[in-house]
Amino acid sequence: MQIPFNKPYLSGKETDYIQQAVLSGKISGDGIFTKKCHQFFEQKYNFKKCLLTTSCTDALEMCAILLDIKEGDEIIAPSYTFVSTVNAFVLRGAKIIFADSEENIPNIDANTLEALITPKTKVIIVVHYAGIACDMDKIIQIANQYNLYVVEDAAQAIDSFHTGKNGKKSLGSIGHLSAFSFHETKNIIAGEGGMLVINDEKFIQRAEIIREKGTNRSAFFRGEVDKYGWVDVGSSFLPSDIIAAFLYAQLENLDNIQARRKEIWQNYYLGLKILEEKNKISLPKIPEYATNNAHMFYIVCNSLEERTSLVQFLKEKNMMVVFHYLSLHSSPFYKDKHDGRSLKNSDNYTDKLLRLPFYYELTKEQQTLIINNIIEFYQ
């Protein structure tokens, strides 16, 4: 029987809550379950303002609009990330200045950022890869020094924290704006779906307007204005309350889901440690300022050829493993626009990083089978 890479987990009440949403008579955006989700996130993670969106991509597009990104603005972002991280800013005319990853972690290397800043730089985007925090103390210090905005792409980072000099802070609560994903491959899912988090108060009112097609309809429904109209640019970024109903059932089970995922992560780590000790592979590293939300488990092989052979070996055993991002600086769309700098660590992860099957219902027996087959490959 095949072991898939991912399998969406249903906690039990998703369809019950969807039915409640339908029976409420309001299944468009900002219904009862949307409000419940907003309240959950704001209270649990100390986010100033949350707005559910149809995707993390849409949340990032809202970030680009809120920050008034224009033709010629420069945005610093990691090359080792999904295209949505930067696409939202490219759509507004920005030039992306790609930064390298750290040597031992796929996250953006904060030590390289200052050299990339010019008078045209407006934003630093960080991606908390695998839910592991970037070096936010250093990044915020640089941003403050040069008067730059920080956007957290926290697509993978639900229920993960930064434990730096300012204490323990939820990922997504540190930058001016942040974006989350509830895609079916994430810890907490809604099929598709995302969320914009606004930590700088000055953006809250406009964010509501942009999310409501450029109208002040949200203020109208709260009774703050006697009629609503078109007051800004915007689009239809609201998800249906049916999506929010599914999401809320997941949020009620977040602690249980997280405990199970951490157990799976630990099983992989302990089972494969013997290969790292023999320098056959590298395992994920957790910096002292980060917590682990068990979003994924990956290994780093010693070469592209080795990884390709391992993928094929496991595929023949009906185990679906996948590599991850192709460095954006060398992508067909952007390579001619990149300034030619070598981003060797990003390229290293492109060639060597391999993600293992990871989902709530992955059994101990299945995990043992995967671990034993990887060990067998290296023997």
C-alpha positions in Angstrom: 0.0 0.0 0.0 1.3 3.4 -0.9 2.3 5.9 1.8 1.3 9.3 0.5 3.3 12.5 1.1 0.3 14.3 2.6 -3.2 13.4 3.8 -5.7 16.0 5.1 -6.8 15.4 8.7 -10.4 15.9 9.7 -10.8 16.5 13.5 -14.5 15.5 13.5 -16.7 18.6 13.6 -15.8 20.2 10.2 -19.1 19.1 8.5 -21.2 19.9 11.6 -19.9 23.5 11.6 -20.3 23.8 7.8 -24.0 22.8 8.3 -24.3 25.4 11.1 -22.9 28.0 8.8 -25.4 27.1 6.0 -28.3 27.1 8.5 -27.3 30.5 9.8 -28.4 32.0 6.5 -25.1 33.7 5.8 -22.4 31.7 4.0 -20.6 34.7 2.4 -17.6 36.3 4.1 -17.4 37.6 7.6 -20.1 35.3 9.1 -20.2 33.8 12.6 -17.3 31.3 12.0 -15.0 34.0 10.4 -15.5 36.1 13.6 -14.8 33.0 15.8 -11.5 32.4 13.9 -10.4 36.0 14.1 -11.1 36.0 17.9 -9.2 32.7 18.4 -6.1 33.9 16.7 -6.1 37.4 18.2 -6.5 36.0 21.8 -4.2 33.0 21.5 -1.3 34.5 19.6 -1.5 38.2 20.6 -2.1 39.3 16.9 -3.4 42.9 16.8 -5.9 42.3 14.0 -6.7 39.2 11.9 -8.5 39.0 8.6 -9.2 35.7 7.0 -8.5 35.6 3.2 -9.0 33.1 0.4 -5.3 32.2 0.4 -1.9 33.1 1.8 -1.2 34.5 -1.6 -4.1 36.9 -1.3 -2.9 38.0 2.2 0.5 38.8 0.6 -1.2 40.7 -2.2 -2.9 42.8 0.5 0.5 43.4 2.1 1.8 44.8 -1.1 -1.2 47.1 -1.6 -1.1 48.3 2.1 2.6 49.1 1.8 2.0 51.1 -1.4 4.5 49.1 -3.4 5.2 50.9 -6.7 7.3 50.5 -9.8 11.0 50.7 -8.9 10.7 49.8 -5.2 13.1 47.2 -4.0 12.0 44.2 -1.9 14.5 41.9 -0.2 13.3 38.3 0.0 14.8 34.8 0.3 15.3 33.0 -3.0 14.5 29.7 -1.3 10.7 30.1 -1.1 7.5 29.6 -2.9 6.7 32.1 -5.7 3.8 33.6 -3.9 6.2 35.2 -1.4 7.4 37.6 -4.1 4.7 37.4 -6.8 2.4 39.8 -4.9 5.2 42.5 -4.9 6.2 41.9 -8.5 2.6 42.5 -9.6 2.9 46.0 -8.1 6.1 46.7 -10.1 8.7 45.9 -7.4 12.2 44.7 -8.1 13.1 41.6 -6.0 16.5 41.5 -4.4 17.1 37.9 -3.5 19.0 37.0 -0.4 20.7 33.7 0.4 19.7 31.1 3.0 21.7 30.3 6.1 24.2 27.5 5.7 22.5 25.2 8.2 18.9 26.4 7.9 16.9 27.2 4.8 15.8 30.6 6.4 17.0 33.9 5.0 20.5 34.8 6.3 20.1 37.9 8.3 23.8 38.6 8.2 23.6 39.2 4.4 20.7 41.7 4.5 22.5 45.0 5.2 24.7 44.7 2.2 21.6 44.4 0.0 19.9 47.6 1.2 19.8 50.6 -1.2 17.8 53.9 -1.1 15.1 52.1 -3.1 14.6 49.3 -0.5 11.2 49.4 1.1 10.5 46.0 2.6 12.2 42.9 4.0 10.2 39.7 3.6 11.1 36.8 5.8 9.9 33.2 5.4 9.8 31.0 8.5 10.7 27.9 6.6 9.3 24.7 8.1 7.8 26.8 10.9 11.2 27.7 12.3 11.8 31.3 13.2 14.2 33.5 11.2 16.6 35.6 13.3 14.0 38.2 14.0 16.0 40.2 16.6 18.6 40.9 14.0 16.2 41.5 11.1 14.0 43.9 13.1 17.1 45.8 14.3 18.2 46.2 10.6 14.7 47.2 9.5 14.5 49.8 12.2 17.9 51.2 11.4 17.0 51.7 7.7 13.3 52.6 8.3 12.1 49.5 6.4 8.9 47.5 6.7 9.0 43.8 7.7 6.5 41.3 6.3 6.5 37.8 7.7 5.5 35.0 5.3 4.3 32.7 8.1 2.6 30.3 5.7 4.2 27.3 7.5 4.5 28.9 11.0 1.2 28.5 12.8 1.8 27.9 16.6 5.5 28.6 16.4 7.5 31.1 18.3 10.6 33.3 18.4 12.3 33.4 21.8 14.7 36.2 21.4 15.8 39.2 23.6 12.2 40.5 23.7 10.8 37.3 25.1 8.6 34.7 23.5 6.6 36.0 20.6 4.3 34.2 18.1 5.6 34.0 14.6 3.4 36.4 12.6 3.2 38.9 15.5 6.7 40.5 15.0 6.6 42.1 11.6 4.4 45.0 10.6 2.3 42.5 8.6 2.2 38.8 8.2 0.5 36.1 6.1 -0.6 32.6 7.0 -1.8 29.6 5.0 -4.4 27.0 5.7 -3.8 24.9 2.5 -4.4 21.2 3.0 -0.6 20.6 3.4 -0.4 22.8 6.5 -0.8 21.9 10.2 -4.2 23.6 10.4 -6.2 23.4 7.2 -9.3 24.6 5.4 -8.5 23.1 2.0 -7.6 26.5 0.7 -7.5 29.6 2.8 -5.2 32.2 4.4 -5.0 35.0 6.9 -3.6 38.5 7.0 -2.3 39.6 10.4 -1.8 43.3 11.0 0.5 44.3 13.9 0.8 48.0 13.0 -2.4 49.8 13.9 -2.1 52.3 11.1 -2.9 49.6 8.5 -6.0 48.2 10.1 -8.7 50.5 8.6 -7.3 50.4 5.1 -6.9 46.6 5.2 -10.6 46.2 5.9 -11.3 48.4 2.9 -8.9 46.6 0.5 -10.3 43.2 1.6 -13.9 44.4 0.8 -13.2 45.3 -2.9 -12.0 48.8 -2.0 -15.3 49.7 -0.1 -15.9 50.7 3.5 -18.6 48.0 3.8 -17.1 46.6 7.0 -17.5 50.0 8.7 -21.1 50.2 7.4 -22.0 46.8 8.9 -20.6 48.0 12.3 -22.8 51.1 12.0 -19.8 53.5 11.8 -21.0 55.0 8.5 -24.6 55.4 7.2 -23.7 54.1 3.7 -20.8 52.5 2.0 -19.0 53.2 -1.3 -15.8 52.8 -3.3 -13.0 54.5 -1.4 -9.8 52.8 -2.3 -8.3 50.0 -4.5 -9.1 46.5 -3.5 -10.3 43.1 -4.4 -12.5 40.3 -3.2 -10.2 38.7 -0.6 -12.9 37.3 1.8 -13.4 33.6 2.1 -16.8 32.0 2.5 -17.9 31.4 6.0 -18.1 27.7 5.0 -14.3 27.7 4.8 -14.1 29.5 8.2 -16.4 26.8 9.7 -14.1 24.1 8.5 -11.1 26.0 9.9 -12.7 26.6 13.3 -13.2 22.9 13.8 -9.5 22.5 13.2 -8.6 25.4 15.6 -10.6 23.7 18.4 -8.3 20.7 18.0 -5.0 22.6 17.5 -3.3 21.4 20.7 -4.1 17.8 19.9 -3.0 18.2 16.2 0.2 19.8 17.3 1.0 17.2 19.9 0.6 14.4 17.3 2.7 16.2 14.7 5.6 16.8 17.2 5.5 13.1 18.1 5.9 12.3 14.4 8.7 14.8 14.0 10.6 13.4 17.0 10.2 9.8 15.7 11.8 10.8 12.4 14.6 12.7 14.1 15.5 9.9 16.5 15.2 7.2 13.8 17.4 9.0 11.3 20.0 10.5 13.7 22.3 7.5 13.1 22.7 8.6 9.4 23.6 12.1 10.4 26.2 10.8 12.9 27.8 8.9 9.9 27.6 12.1 7.8 25.2 10.4 5.3 22.6 13.1 5.6 21.8 16.4 7.6 18.8 16.7 9.8 16.8 19.9 10.6 18.4 22.4 13.0 16.4 24.4 15.5 18.2 27.6 16.5 18.2 28.6 20.2 15.8 31.5 19.4 13.2 29.3 17.7 10.6 26.6 18.7 9.5 23.7 16.5 5.9 23.5 15.3 6.5 20.2 13.4 5.2 21.6 10.1 7.4 19.2 8.1 10.4 16.9 8.4 13.1 17.1 5.8 16.6 15.7 5.3 19.4 17.2 3.3 21.3 14.8 1.1 24.9 15.1 0.0 24.3 15.7 -3.7 21.5 16.1 -6.3 22.4 12.7 -7.7 22.1 11.1 -4.3 18.7 12.7 -3.7 17.4 11.7 -7.1 18.4 8.1 -6.4 16.8 8.1 -3.0 13.5 9.5 -4.4 13.5 6.7 -7.0 14.4 4.1 -4.4 11.5 5.1 -2.1 9.1 5.5 -5.0 9.7 1.9 -5.9 8.7 1.0 -2.3 5.5 3.1 -2.7 6.7 5.9 -0.4 6.0 9.4 -1.8 8.8 11.9 -0.9 9.2 15.3 -2.5 11.9 17.9 -3.0 10.9 21.5 -2.4 11.6 24.9 -3.8 13.6 25.7 -6.9 15.6 28.9 -6.1 13.6 31.8 -7.5 16.7 33.8 -8.5 17.5 31.2 -11.2 13.8 30.6 -12.3 13.0 31.0 -15.9 10.9 34.1 -15.1 13.5 35.9 -12.9 17.0 34.8 -13.8 17.5 37.6 -16.4 16.4 40.1 -13.7 18.7 38.8 -11.0 22.0 40.7 -10.5 24.2 37.6 -10.9 25.2 37.1 -7.2 25.8 33.5 -6.2 23.3 32.2 -3.7 25.0 29.0 -3.0 23.1 28.0 0.2 19.7 28.5 -1.5 20.9 26.4 -4.5 22.2 23.8 -2.1 18.7 23.3 -0.6 17.2 23.3 -4.1 19.5 20.4 -5.0 19.6 18.4 -1.8 16.6 19.0 0.5 14.0 16.2 0.6 10.7 16.2 2.4 9.3 13.0 4.0 5.7 12.0 4.3 4.1 13.9 7.2 0.4 13.9 8.3 -1.6 13.4 11.4 -2.6 9.8 10.6 0.9 8.6 9.6 1.3 5.5 11.8 4.3 4.5 13.8 4.6 1.4 11.6 4.6 3.5 8.4 7.2 5.8 9.9 9.4 2.9 10.9 9.1 1.5 7.4 10.1 4.9 5.9 13.1 5.2 8.3 14.3 1.7 7.7 14.2 2.1 4.0 16.2 5.3 4.1 18.8 3.6 6.3 18.8 0.6 3.9 19.4 3.0 0.9 22.5 4.4 2.6 23.8 1.0 3.6 
